[in-house]
């Protein structure tokens, strides 16, 4: 039975307030799905959740880098594929130009299309996105952190794509090869056109090799991205196990506390002829 001395009165009020707070906490846990909201509830679990939270933040940064890198890699692959297609067209044009039956208008049209191919390939090499980030890095590939201790080059450099093309033992640039082809077409010299055709073939082989390298970069990004996703799922599960609500347990606890509070308030009211709220006032 609840006594009526001031000391016991205050103790009973505090006990009922604790029950009320426990009920509120339980209801919050049921509605939010989380039982761990303060370090005092479970210090060890709180430390573990904090550690997992930091790991998740780092994972999110790496995944963001993977996403950006994948977008850049896809653009680089698309541009290299377009260059490959344009160089195939350049070979067709040079081969057609060797047809002795072409009139001057047709030869002029071939030269103009070759100039367009040269301009388009230059644009593909120097393309930038809406943020001003180039499709191909300049001078040296930028290394992007994608995991602990692992930095990857997501695209090749403009120089790797366009320079150092071996044409019969002579290193040439992609633009230089295309310029040579246009000059050969304008000269009308068949030997020059044949030499230009060989150079275009060498340029295409070089671009195909760069496509292969870019494909390897893209594959590595995909593999690491998948691994990061798996780790993220594992972290979420571990965090959920630590802080999520066990509905059966919490509902049972809230129900028991409600019964205790109702019984305590009824007894308290009968003994003191006033409610708990009156006493709190």
C-alpha positions as CSV (number, residue, x, y, z in Angstrom):
1,X,0.0,0.0,0.0
2,X,1.2,3.5,-0.7
3,X,2.0,5.5,2.4
4,X,1.1,9.2,2.9
5,X,4.3,10.7,4.3
6,X,5.9,13.3,2.2
7,X,8.9,11.1,1.5
8,X,6.8,8.2,0.3
9,X,4.6,10.5,-1.6
10,X,7.5,11.9,-3.6
11,X,8.9,8.4,-4.1
12,X,5.6,7.2,-5.5
13,X,5.3,10.2,-7.8
14,X,8.8,9.6,-9.2
15,X,8.0,5.9,-9.7
16,X,4.9,6.8,-11.7
17,X,6.7,9.4,-13.7
18,X,9.4,6.8,-14.6
19,X,6.6,4.4,-15.7
20,X,5.1,7.1,-17.8
21,X,8.4,7.9,-19.4
22,X,9.0,4.3,-20.0
23,X,5.6,4.0,-21.8
24,X,6.4,7.1,-23.9
25,X,9.8,5.6,-24.8
26,X,8.2,2.4,-25.7
27,X,5.6,4.1,-27.9
28,X,8.3,6.1,-29.6
29,X,10.3,2.9,-30.3
30,X,7.2,1.3,-31.8
31,X,6.5,4.3,-34.0
32,X,10.1,5.0,-35.2
33,X,11.3,1.4,-35.2
34,X,14.3,2.3,-33.1
35,X,14.9,1.5,-29.4
36,X,18.4,2.9,-29.2
37,X,18.2,6.6,-29.0
38,X,20.5,7.5,-26.1
39,X,23.9,6.2,-24.9
40,X,22.4,5.5,-21.5
41,X,20.1,2.8,-23.0
42,X,23.0,0.6,-24.0
43,X,26.5,2.1,-23.9
44,X,28.2,-0.8,-25.8
45,X,25.6,-0.9,-28.5
46,X,25.7,2.9,-28.8
47,X,29.5,2.8,-29.4
48,X,29.1,0.0,-32.0
49,X,26.3,2.0,-33.8
50,X,28.6,5.1,-33.8
51,X,31.4,3.1,-35.3
52,X,29.1,1.7,-38.0
53,X,27.8,5.1,-38.7
54,X,31.3,6.4,-39.4
55,X,31.9,3.4,-41.6
56,X,28.7,4.0,-43.5
57,X,29.7,7.7,-44.1
58,X,33.0,6.5,-45.6
59,X,31.2,3.9,-47.7
60,X,28.9,6.6,-49.0
61,X,31.9,8.7,-50.1
62,X,33.5,5.8,-51.9
63,X,30.2,4.9,-53.5
64,X,29.8,8.5,-54.7
65,X,33.3,8.3,-56.2
66,X,32.4,5.0,-57.9
67,X,29.2,6.5,-59.3
68,X,31.0,9.6,-60.7
69,X,33.9,7.4,-62.0
70,X,31.5,5.0,-63.7
71,X,29.7,8.0,-65.5
72,X,33.1,9.3,-66.7
73,X,34.2,5.9,-67.8
74,X,31.0,5.3,-69.7
75,X,31.5,8.7,-71.5
76,X,35.1,7.8,-72.3
77,X,34.0,4.4,-73.7
78,X,31.3,6.1,-75.8
79,X,33.7,8.6,-77.2
80,X,36.3,6.0,-78.1
81,X,33.7,3.9,-79.8
82,X,32.6,7.0,-81.8
83,X,36.3,7.6,-82.8
84,X,36.6,4.0,-83.9
85,X,33.5,4.4,-86.1
86,X,34.8,7.7,-87.6
87,X,38.1,6.2,-88.4
88,X,36.4,3.3,-90.1
89,X,34.5,5.9,-92.2
90,X,37.8,7.7,-92.9
91,X,39.2,4.4,-94.4
92,X,36.1,4.1,-96.6
93,X,36.6,7.6,-97.9
94,X,40.3,7.1,-98.6
95,X,39.6,3.9,-100.4
96,X,36.8,5.5,-102.4
97,X,39.2,8.4,-103.3
98,X,41.4,6.0,-105.1
99,X,38.7,5.3,-107.6
100,X,39.9,7.0,-110.8
101,X,36.3,7.6,-112.0
102,X,35.4,10.1,-109.3
103,X,34.8,13.6,-110.5
104,X,36.1,16.8,-108.9
105,X,32.8,17.4,-107.0
106,X,33.0,13.9,-105.4
107,X,36.6,14.4,-104.4
108,X,35.8,17.7,-102.8
109,X,33.0,16.1,-100.9
110,X,35.3,13.4,-99.6
111,X,37.8,16.1,-98.5
112,X,35.1,18.0,-96.7
113,X,33.8,14.9,-94.9
114,X,37.4,14.1,-93.8
115,X,37.7,17.6,-92.4
116,X,34.4,17.0,-90.4
117,X,35.8,13.7,-89.1
118,X,39.0,15.5,-87.9
119,X,37.0,18.2,-86.2
120,X,34.6,15.7,-84.6
121,X,37.4,13.5,-83.2
122,X,39.1,16.6,-81.8
123,X,35.8,17.6,-80.1
124,X,35.5,14.0,-78.6
125,X,39.1,14.2,-77.3
126,X,38.5,17.6,-75.6
127,X,34.9,17.2,-74.5
128,X,33.9,18.4,-71.0
129,X,30.8,17.7,-69.0
130,X,28.5,20.4,-67.6
131,X,30.8,20.7,-64.6
132,X,33.8,21.4,-66.8
133,X,35.3,18.0,-66.0
134,X,37.1,16.6,-69.2
135,X,36.2,13.2,-70.6
136,X,39.9,12.3,-70.7
137,X,42.4,13.5,-68.1
138,X,45.2,15.8,-69.2
139,X,48.8,14.5,-68.8
140,X,48.2,12.0,-66.0
141,X,45.1,10.1,-65.0
142,X,43.5,11.3,-61.9
143,X,43.5,8.6,-59.1
144,X,40.1,8.4,-57.4
145,X,39.8,6.8,-53.9
146,X,37.2,4.0,-54.1
147,X,38.1,1.8,-51.1
148,X,40.5,1.8,-48.2
149,X,44.0,2.1,-49.6
150,X,42.8,1.8,-53.2
151,X,42.8,4.6,-55.8
152,X,41.8,4.0,-59.4
153,X,42.3,5.8,-62.7
154,X,38.8,5.8,-64.1
155,X,39.7,7.2,-67.6
156,X,42.8,7.4,-69.7
157,X,44.5,10.7,-70.7
158,X,44.0,12.7,-73.9
159,X,47.6,12.1,-74.7
160,X,47.4,8.3,-74.4
161,X,44.5,8.3,-76.8
162,X,45.8,10.8,-79.4
163,X,49.6,10.6,-79.3
164,X,52.4,8.1,-79.8
165,X,50.7,6.2,-82.7
166,X,53.2,4.0,-84.4
167,X,53.0,4.5,-88.2
168,X,55.7,2.4,-89.8
169,X,58.1,3.2,-86.9
170,X,57.2,6.9,-86.8
171,X,55.2,8.2,-83.8
172,X,52.3,10.4,-84.9
173,X,49.3,12.1,-83.4
174,X,45.7,11.3,-84.3
175,X,45.2,14.8,-85.5
176,X,48.4,14.7,-87.5
177,X,47.3,11.5,-89.2
178,X,44.0,13.0,-90.2
179,X,45.7,16.2,-91.4
180,X,48.1,14.1,-93.5
181,X,45.1,12.2,-95.0
182,X,43.4,15.4,-96.0
183,X,46.6,16.7,-97.6
184,X,47.0,13.4,-99.5
185,X,43.4,13.6,-100.8
186,X,43.9,17.2,-101.9
187,X,47.2,16.3,-103.7
188,X,45.5,13.6,-105.7
189,X,48.7,11.5,-105.4
190,X,47.7,7.9,-105.1
191,X,50.9,6.9,-103.3
192,X,50.2,9.6,-100.7
193,X,46.6,8.4,-100.3
194,X,47.9,4.8,-99.8
195,X,50.3,6.0,-97.1
196,X,47.5,8.0,-95.5
197,X,45.3,4.9,-95.5
198,X,47.9,2.9,-93.7
199,X,48.3,5.6,-91.1
200,X,44.5,5.7,-90.5
201,X,44.5,2.0,-90.0
202,X,47.3,2.3,-87.4
203,X,45.3,5.1,-85.7
204,X,42.3,2.9,-85.5
205,X,44.3,0.0,-84.0
206,X,45.6,2.4,-81.4
207,X,42.1,3.6,-80.5
208,X,40.9,0.0,-80.3
209,X,43.7,-0.7,-77.8
210,X,42.6,2.4,-75.7
211,X,39.0,1.1,-75.8
212,X,40.3,-2.2,-74.4
213,X,42.1,-0.4,-71.6
214,X,39.0,1.7,-70.8
215,X,36.9,-1.5,-70.7
216,X,39.3,-2.9,-68.0
217,X,38.9,0.3,-66.0
218,X,35.1,0.1,-66.2
219,X,35.1,-3.5,-65.2
220,X,37.2,-2.7,-62.1
221,X,34.8,0.0,-61.1
222,X,31.9,-2.4,-61.5
223,X,33.6,-5.0,-59.3
224,X,34.4,-2.6,-56.6
225,X,31.0,-1.0,-56.7
226,X,29.4,-4.4,-56.2
227,X,31.7,-5.1,-53.3
228,X,30.9,-1.7,-51.7
229,X,27.1,-2.4,-52.1
230,X,27.6,-5.8,-50.3
231,X,29.5,-4.2,-47.5
232,X,26.8,-1.4,-47.2
233,X,24.1,-4.1,-46.9
234,X,26.1,-5.8,-44.2
235,X,26.6,-2.6,-42.2
236,X,22.9,-1.8,-42.5
237,X,22.0,-5.2,-41.1
238,X,24.4,-4.9,-38.2
239,X,23.1,-1.5,-37.3
240,X,19.5,-2.6,-37.6
241,X,20.2,-5.5,-35.2
242,X,21.7,-3.1,-32.7
243,X,19.1,-0.3,-32.7
244,X,15.9,-1.6,-34.2
245,X,12.8,-2.3,-32.2
246,X,11.8,-5.8,-31.3
247,X,8.1,-5.1,-31.6
248,X,7.0,-8.2,-29.6
249,X,9.2,-7.4,-26.7
250,X,8.5,-3.6,-26.6
251,X,4.7,-4.0,-27.0
252,X,4.7,-6.5,-24.1
253,X,6.8,-4.1,-22.0
254,X,4.6,-1.1,-22.8
255,X,1.4,-3.1,-21.9
256,X,2.9,-4.2,-18.6
257,X,3.9,-0.7,-17.7
258,X,0.5,0.6,-18.6
259,X,-1.1,-1.9,-16.2
260,X,1.4,-1.0,-13.5
261,X,0.8,2.7,-14.0
262,X,-3.0,2.4,-14.0
263,X,-2.9,0.2,-10.9
264,X,-0.6,2.6,-9.1
265,X,-2.6,5.7,-10.0
266,X,-5.8,4.0,-8.8
267,X,-4.3,3.0,-5.5
268,X,-2.7,6.4,-5.1
269,X,-6.0,8.2,-5.8
270,X,-7.9,6.0,-3.3
271,X,-5.5,6.6,-0.5
272,X,-4.9,10.3,-1.0
273,X,-8.3,11.2,-2.5
274,X,-6.6,13.0,-5.4
275,X,-5.0,12.0,-8.7
276,X,-1.3,11.9,-9.6
277,X,-1.8,15.0,-11.7
278,X,-3.1,16.9,-8.7
279,X,0.0,15.9,-6.7
280,X,2.3,17.0,-9.5
281,X,0.8,20.4,-9.6
